[in-house]
Amino acid sequence: MSGAMLRDDAASDAVALEQPPAQAADRSGVWYGSQLGKLGYSLADQAFAVGGMFVVNIALARVRSKEEYGIFALSYSVFTFLSGLHNAAILEAYTIYGSGRYYQRFAGYGRLLWRSNAWLVAGLSVFLLATWQSLRWLHPAFASPALLGMALTCGVLLTASLVRRTFYMRRRPDLAVRFSAAFFASCMLLLALAIREDMLNSLSAFLIVALAWGMAALFVLPEHPGRFGSADETDFLLQEPDYWSEHWKYSRWVLVTALVFQFTTQAYFWVVAGFLSVRNVAELRAMYNLALPVDQIFGAITLLVLPQMALQFAAQEFGQLRHSWRQCSLMFLGISSAFALVVGLGSLPLLHVVYGGKFDSVAPLLRWYVLLPVVMGLGNAANAALKAIEKPQAVFYAYLTSGAATFAVGVPLVVYLGLRGAVYGMLLSGASYAAVLAVSFHRFSRLKVEP
């Protein structure tokens, strides 16, 4: 049945979806054969998808004051928080259940989740715009143009994530690359026009990205990313009347995880704003931007690994799942270590070239900051594995531990050491996160948990 929602020229992918889990896991092993090509697609997709916002960030930091860029960074951290909630409410269960227990009925399942996403982003957009208008009336200083931009574009940015995730669920990362490449090209064109007309600011930055995603949608519209065919048009909820109970059983842990996730690294932007200044927020964000490439490589690999691990768990291939986790951990460690070495050695010239000399003063701190992906990478591999075996509560406890480290150690470090303390605190918070996840996966994987 699930093959009906795929294009005819994706016959091999349909076969993989319709086979028993054990066979599907064998055919689509992420570390073998044809998966290398899909990994390349995934890396390109992440580069284009995140690269657009990355370049907009860099351009905004170069042409606007540190104060304005700091406010933009705080507004974007709000979007990061909302993106985590959207991931909890829609994307996480969509990926795990759609790749595992509902892979044979993905057509009906996909329609259900797309309808739910439409209601969610519409309600969220109305709420954010009403909040901004209320701030404008009651506390005009807090109703920043950046916050308005985030409110206007949040729904588009979140839906773009769902489109890309759907292409991965369909085993078509090539379509995700087409979508994100069109976005990147559109974004660069709009950004160039904005710079030329001196219109780039914290509001237009969000608008440029949202409009670019809208333009990119035209390039994948014939693929109907949100339309799912079905052989019998049977409503998924008639077959699975208790689905939302199962969805909540899984998503409740992801939801509370999204809440405490902010305390791992994102909270430091607000701690720095509260105890230091928005100029220091801009400096912290400048370092954060330069670490994004390695984070997106991790994200690209995870987009392929997570559905694969979910299949292995559904097939009770626990040995293969542990092997995938080990391979992923080693890959993350190697990539992040090489990245930290290169950026650490060239921190000052890199900052000077990227930001035009505006943030050269943070070069000594960047050498420490680039160690964060090394620490977080080991935790991220276990994070994906724990989600695949449907143990999101372990991820929650890891973020909770990290959040506790932020408040117990990170805040005092910021107070006494300033921006340097924020960097040290982020490293400690990331280390506690990684340690809890590694121990949790080792324990749960040995138990061979029943699905």
C-alpha positions as CSV (number, residue, x, y, z in Angstrom):
1,M,0.0,0.0,0.0
2,S,2.7,2.4,0.9
3,G,4.2,2.2,-2.6
4,A,1.2,4.1,-3.9
5,M,2.4,7.3,-2.5
6,L,5.7,7.1,-4.3
7,R,6.4,8.0,-7.9
8,D,6.5,5.2,-10.5
9,D,10.2,5.9,-11.1
10,A,10.9,5.1,-7.4
11,A,10.1,1.5,-7.8
12,S,13.1,0.3,-6.0
13,D,12.3,2.5,-3.0
14,A,8.8,1.2,-2.9
15,V,10.1,-2.4,-2.8
16,A,12.2,-1.5,0.2
17,L,9.3,0.0,2.0
18,E,7.0,-2.9,1.3
19,Q,9.4,-5.7,2.3
20,P,9.4,-7.2,5.8
21,P,11.4,-5.1,8.2
22,A,14.3,-7.5,8.4
23,Q,14.7,-7.5,4.6
24,A,14.2,-3.7,4.4
25,A,16.9,-3.2,7.0
26,D,19.3,-5.4,5.1
27,R,18.6,-3.6,1.8
28,S,18.9,-0.1,3.1
29,G,21.8,-0.4,5.5
30,V,23.1,3.1,5.9
31,W,26.7,2.0,6.0
32,Y,26.6,-0.1,2.8
33,G,26.5,0.2,-0.9
34,S,23.9,2.6,-2.4
35,Q,23.5,4.4,1.0
36,L,26.7,6.3,0.3
37,G,25.0,8.1,-2.5
38,K,22.0,8.9,-0.3
39,L,24.4,10.2,2.3
40,G,25.9,12.5,-0.3
41,Y,22.4,13.8,-1.1
42,S,21.7,14.3,2.6
43,L,24.9,16.3,3.1
44,A,24.1,18.5,0.1
45,D,20.6,19.0,1.4
46,Q,21.8,20.1,4.8
47,A,24.4,22.4,3.3
48,F,21.8,24.1,1.1
49,A,19.0,24.2,3.7
50,V,21.1,25.6,6.5
51,G,23.5,27.4,4.3
52,G,20.9,29.9,3.2
53,M,20.2,31.0,6.8
54,F,23.9,30.9,7.6
55,V,24.8,33.3,4.8
56,V,21.9,35.6,5.9
57,N,23.3,35.5,9.4
58,I,26.8,36.4,8.3
59,A,25.6,39.2,6.1
60,L,23.4,40.7,8.8
61,A,26.3,40.5,11.3
62,R,28.5,42.4,8.9
63,V,26.2,45.2,7.9
64,R,24.3,45.8,11.1
65,S,25.4,46.8,14.6
66,K,26.2,44.2,17.2
67,E,23.2,45.4,19.2
68,E,20.8,44.7,16.3
69,Y,22.4,41.4,15.5
70,G,22.2,40.4,19.2
71,I,18.5,41.1,19.2
72,F,18.1,39.0,16.0
73,A,20.0,36.2,17.6
74,L,17.7,36.2,20.6
75,S,14.6,36.2,18.3
76,Y,16.1,33.3,16.4
77,S,16.6,31.4,19.6
78,V,12.9,31.7,20.2
79,F,12.4,30.1,16.7
80,T,14.8,27.4,17.7
81,F,12.6,26.7,20.8
82,L,9.5,26.6,18.7
83,S,11.2,24.3,16.2
84,G,11.9,21.9,19.0
85,L,8.2,22.0,20.0
86,H,7.3,21.3,16.4
87,N,9.7,18.5,16.2
88,A,8.2,17.0,19.4
89,A,4.6,17.4,18.2
90,I,5.0,16.3,14.6
91,L,8.4,15.4,13.2
92,E,9.8,13.0,15.7
93,A,6.9,10.6,15.9
94,Y,6.4,11.0,12.1
95,T,9.9,9.8,11.5
96,I,10.0,7.0,14.1
97,Y,6.5,5.6,13.5
98,G,6.4,6.2,9.7
99,S,9.8,4.4,9.3
100,G,8.9,1.6,11.7
101,R,5.5,0.3,12.7
102,Y,3.5,2.2,10.1
103,Y,5.8,1.9,7.1
104,Q,3.3,-0.3,5.3
105,R,0.5,2.2,5.7
106,F,2.5,5.3,5.3
107,A,0.0,6.9,2.8
108,G,-2.8,7.3,5.3
109,Y,-0.3,8.1,8.1
110,G,1.3,10.8,6.1
111,R,-2.0,12.5,5.3
112,L,-2.9,12.5,9.0
113,L,0.3,14.2,10.1
114,W,0.3,16.7,7.3
115,R,-3.2,17.9,8.3
116,S,-2.1,18.1,11.9
117,N,0.9,20.2,10.9
118,A,-1.3,22.6,9.0
119,W,-3.5,23.2,12.0
120,L,-0.5,23.5,14.3
121,V,1.4,26.1,12.3
122,A,-1.7,28.1,11.6
123,G,-2.5,28.3,15.3
124,L,1.1,29.1,16.2
125,S,1.3,31.9,13.7
126,V,-1.8,33.6,15.0
127,F,-0.6,33.3,18.6
128,L,2.9,34.8,17.8
129,L,1.4,37.7,15.8
130,A,-1.1,38.4,18.7
131,T,1.8,38.2,21.2
132,W,3.9,40.7,19.1
133,Q,0.9,43.1,18.8
134,S,0.3,42.9,22.6
135,L,4.0,43.7,23.2
136,R,3.7,46.6,20.9
137,W,0.8,48.1,22.9
138,L,2.2,47.2,26.4
139,H,6.0,47.2,26.1
140,P,7.0,48.7,22.7
141,A,10.7,48.2,23.4
142,F,10.2,44.4,23.3
143,A,8.2,44.4,20.1
144,S,11.4,44.3,17.9
145,P,11.3,44.0,14.1
146,A,13.2,40.7,14.5
147,L,10.5,39.2,16.6
148,L,7.8,40.4,14.1
149,G,9.8,38.7,11.3
150,M,10.0,35.5,13.3
151,A,6.2,35.6,14.0
152,L,5.4,36.2,10.3
153,T,7.6,33.4,8.9
154,C,7.6,30.7,11.6
155,G,4.9,28.6,9.9
156,V,6.7,28.6,6.6
157,L,10.0,27.6,8.1
158,L,8.5,24.8,10.1
159,T,6.5,23.4,7.1
160,A,9.7,23.4,5.0
161,S,11.2,21.1,7.6
162,L,8.2,18.8,7.2
163,V,8.6,18.8,3.4
164,R,12.2,17.8,3.6
165,R,11.5,15.1,6.2
166,T,8.8,13.7,4.0
167,F,11.2,13.2,1.1
168,Y,13.5,11.3,3.4
169,M,10.6,9.2,4.6
170,R,9.9,8.4,0.9
171,R,13.6,7.3,0.5
172,R,14.0,10.3,-2.0
173,P,16.8,12.5,-0.6
174,D,17.4,13.6,-4.2
175,L,14.1,15.5,-4.0
176,A,15.1,17.1,-0.7
177,V,18.3,18.3,-2.4
178,R,16.3,19.8,-5.3
179,F,14.1,21.6,-2.7
180,S,16.9,22.9,-0.6
181,A,19.1,23.8,-3.6
182,A,16.3,25.9,-5.1
183,F,15.9,27.5,-1.7
184,F,19.5,28.4,-1.4
185,A,19.6,29.9,-4.9
186,S,16.5,31.9,-4.3
187,C,17.8,33.0,-0.9
188,M,21.1,34.3,-2.3
189,L,19.2,36.2,-5.1
190,L,16.9,37.9,-2.6
191,L,19.8,38.6,-0.2
192,A,21.8,40.2,-2.9
193,L,18.9,42.4,-3.8
194,A,18.3,43.4,-0.2
195,I,22.0,44.3,0.3
196,R,22.0,46.3,-2.9
197,E,19.0,48.3,-1.9
198,D,20.2,48.7,1.7
199,M,17.1,46.8,2.9
200,L,18.8,44.0,4.9
201,N,17.8,44.2,8.6
202,S,16.5,41.9,11.3
203,L,13.0,41.9,9.9
204,S,13.9,41.4,6.2
205,A,16.3,38.6,7.1
206,F,13.4,36.4,8.2
207,L,11.3,37.4,5.3
208,I,14.0,36.6,2.8
209,V,14.4,33.1,4.1
210,A,10.6,32.4,4.2
211,L,10.1,33.8,0.7
212,A,13.0,31.7,-0.6
213,W,11.4,28.5,0.8
214,G,8.1,29.5,-0.9
215,M,9.9,30.0,-4.2
216,A,11.7,26.6,-3.8
217,A,8.3,24.9,-3.3
218,L,7.5,25.6,-6.9
219,F,10.4,23.3,-7.9
220,V,9.0,20.3,-6.1
221,L,5.3,21.0,-6.5
222,P,4.9,18.3,-9.2
223,E,6.2,15.7,-6.7
224,H,3.2,16.5,-4.3
225,P,5.3,16.3,-1.1
226,G,2.1,16.7,1.0
227,R,-0.2,14.5,-1.1
228,F,-0.3,10.8,-0.5
229,G,-2.1,8.3,-2.7
230,S,-3.8,5.2,-1.2
231,A,-5.1,2.1,-2.8
232,D,-8.3,1.9,-0.7
233,E,-8.6,5.5,0.7
234,T,-9.2,4.0,4.1
235,D,-8.9,6.6,6.8
236,F,-5.8,5.8,8.9
237,L,-7.6,6.6,12.2
238,L,-10.3,4.0,11.4
239,Q,-7.5,1.4,11.3
240,E,-5.7,2.8,14.3
241,P,-8.3,4.4,16.5
242,D,-5.8,4.6,19.4
243,Y,-3.1,6.3,17.4
244,W,-3.2,9.7,19.1
245,S,-2.8,7.9,22.4
246,E,0.3,6.2,21.1
247,H,1.5,9.4,19.5
248,W,1.2,11.2,22.9
249,K,2.9,8.3,24.7
250,Y,6.0,8.9,22.6
251,S,5.8,12.6,22.0
252,R,5.2,13.7,25.6
253,W,8.9,12.8,26.3
254,V,10.0,14.6,23.2
255,L,7.9,17.6,24.2
256,V,9.4,18.0,27.7
257,T,12.8,17.3,26.1
258,A,12.2,20.2,23.7
259,L,11.6,22.4,26.8
260,V,14.7,21.4,28.7
261,F,16.8,21.3,25.5
262,Q,16.9,25.1,25.6
263,F,19.0,24.9,28.8
264,T,21.8,23.0,27.1
265,T,23.2,25.7,24.8
266,Q,20.4,28.1,23.8
267,A,19.9,29.2,27.4
268,Y,23.4,30.8,27.3
269,F,22.2,33.4,24.8
270,W,19.6,34.6,27.3
271,V,22.0,34.3,30.3
272,V,24.5,36.4,28.4
273,A,21.8,38.9,27.5
274,G,20.7,39.1,31.1
275,F,24.0,39.3,32.9
276,L,26.2,40.9,30.2
277,S,24.8,42.6,27.1
278,V,23.3,42.1,23.6
279,R,26.7,42.9,22.2
280,N,28.1,39.8,23.9
281,V,25.1,37.8,22.6
282,A,26.2,38.9,19.1
283,E,29.7,37.7,19.8
284,L,28.5,34.4,21.1
285,R,26.2,33.9,18.1
286,A,29.2,34.8,15.8
287,M,31.1,31.8,17.2
288,Y,27.9,29.6,17.1
289,N,27.6,30.4,13.4
290,L,31.1,29.1,12.6
291,A,30.4,25.8,14.4
292,L,27.2,25.3,12.3
293,P,28.8,23.4,9.4
294,V,29.8,20.4,11.5
295,D,26.4,20.4,13.3
296,Q,24.7,20.2,9.9
297,I,26.9,17.3,8.8
298,F,25.7,15.5,12.0
299,G,22.1,16.4,11.1
300,A,22.5,15.1,7.5
301,I,23.8,11.8,8.8
302,T,21.1,11.5,11.4
303,L,18.4,12.1,8.8
304,L,19.5,8.8,7.2
305,V,20.5,6.9,10.3
306,L,17.4,7.5,12.4
307,P,14.9,5.8,10.0
308,Q,17.4,3.0,9.5
309,M,17.8,2.4,13.2
310,A,14.0,2.5,13.6
311,L,13.7,-0.2,11.0
312,Q,16.4,-2.3,12.7
313,F,14.6,-2.0,16.0
314,A,11.3,-2.9,14.4
315,A,13.0,-6.0,12.9
316,Q,14.6,-6.8,16.3
317,E,18.0,-6.6,14.7
318,F,19.7,-5.3,17.9
319,G,23.2,-6.3,16.9
320,Q,22.9,-4.3,13.7
321,L,21.4,-1.4,15.6
322,R,24.4,-1.3,18.0
323,H,26.7,-1.6,15.0
324,S,25.1,1.5,13.4
325,W,25.4,3.4,16.7
326,R,29.2,2.6,16.9
327,Q,29.8,3.5,13.3
328,C,27.8,6.8,13.8
329,S,29.7,7.6,17.0
330,L,33.1,7.1,15.3
331,M,32.1,9.1,12.3
332,F,30.9,12.0,14.4
333,L,34.0,11.9,16.5
334,G,36.3,12.0,13.5
335,I,34.5,14.7,11.7
336,S,34.2,17.0,14.8
337,S,37.8,16.5,15.8
338,A,39.1,17.4,12.4
339,F,36.9,20.4,12.3
340,A,38.0,21.6,15.7
341,L,41.6,21.3,14.8
342,V,41.3,23.2,11.5
343,V,39.1,26.0,12.9
344,G,41.1,26.2,16.1
345,L,44.4,26.8,14.3
346,G,42.9,29.4,11.9
347,S,40.4,31.1,14.3
348,L,41.6,34.7,13.8
349,P,41.9,34.7,10.0
350,L,38.6,32.9,9.7
351,L,36.8,35.4,11.9
352,H,38.4,38.3,10.1
353,V,37.4,37.0,6.6
354,V,33.9,36.0,7.6
355,Y,32.9,39.0,9.6
356,G,35.1,41.7,8.2
357,G,37.1,42.3,11.4
358,K,34.0,43.0,13.5
359,F,34.5,39.9,15.8
360,D,38.2,39.4,15.8
361,S,38.3,39.8,19.6
362,V,36.6,36.5,20.2
363,A,39.3,34.4,18.3
364,P,40.8,33.0,21.6
365,L,37.4,31.9,22.7
366,L,36.6,30.3,19.3
367,R,39.4,27.8,19.9
368,W,37.6,26.6,22.9
369,Y,34.1,26.8,21.4
370,V,34.9,24.5,18.5
371,L,35.4,21.7,21.0
372,L,31.6,21.7,21.7
373,P,30.7,19.7,18.5
374,V,33.3,17.1,19.6
375,V,31.5,16.7,22.9
376,M,28.0,16.9,21.6
377,G,28.7,14.6,18.6
378,L,29.1,11.5,20.8
379,G,25.9,12.3,22.6
380,N,24.0,12.9,19.3
381,A,24.8,9.4,18.0
382,A,23.3,7.9,21.2
383,N,20.4,10.4,21.0
384,A,19.4,9.0,17.6
385,A,19.7,5.4,18.7
386,L,17.6,6.0,21.8
387,K,14.9,7.6,19.8
388,A,15.0,4.7,17.4
389,I,14.4,2.2,20.2
390,E,11.5,4.4,21.4
391,K,13.2,5.5,24.6
392,P,12.8,9.3,24.3
393,Q,12.6,9.6,28.1
394,A,16.4,8.8,28.2
395,V,17.0,11.8,25.9
396,F,14.9,13.9,28.2
397,Y,16.9,13.0,31.3
398,A,20.1,13.8,29.4
399,Y,18.9,17.3,28.5
400,L,17.6,17.7,32.1
401,T,21.0,16.9,33.5
402,S,22.6,19.3,31.0
403,G,20.1,22.0,32.0
404,A,21.0,21.4,35.7
405,A,24.6,21.9,34.8
406,T,23.8,25.2,33.0
407,F,22.1,26.6,36.1
408,A,24.5,25.1,38.7
409,V,27.7,25.8,36.9
410,G,27.1,27.8,33.7
411,V,25.4,30.8,35.2
412,P,28.1,31.4,37.9
413,L,30.7,31.1,35.2
414,V,29.0,33.8,33.1
415,V,28.7,36.0,36.1
416,Y,32.3,35.8,37.1
417,L,34.1,35.2,33.8
418,G,31.8,36.9,31.3
419,L,31.7,35.6,27.7
420,R,34.6,33.2,28.5
421,G,32.5,31.7,31.2
422,A,29.6,31.1,28.8
423,V,31.9,29.1,26.5
424,Y,33.2,27.0,29.4
425,G,29.7,26.5,30.7
426,M,28.4,25.3,27.3
427,L,31.3,22.7,27.2
428,L,30.4,21.4,30.6
429,S,26.6,21.3,29.8
430,G,27.4,19.4,26.5
431,A,29.7,16.9,28.3
432,S,27.0,16.1,30.9
433,Y,24.4,15.6,28.0
434,A,26.7,13.2,26.1
435,A,27.7,11.2,29.2
436,V,24.1,10.5,30.2
437,L,23.1,9.5,26.6
438,A,26.0,7.1,26.2
439,V,25.3,5.3,29.4
440,S,21.5,5.2,28.7
441,F,21.9,3.7,25.3
442,H,24.4,1.1,26.5
443,R,22.0,0.0,29.2
444,F,18.8,-0.1,27.1
445,S,20.4,-1.7,24.1
446,R,21.7,-4.6,26.3
447,L,18.1,-5.2,27.5
448,K,16.8,-5.8,24.0
449,V,13.7,-3.8,24.7
450,E,10.5,-5.1,23.1
451,P,8.9,-2.6,20.6
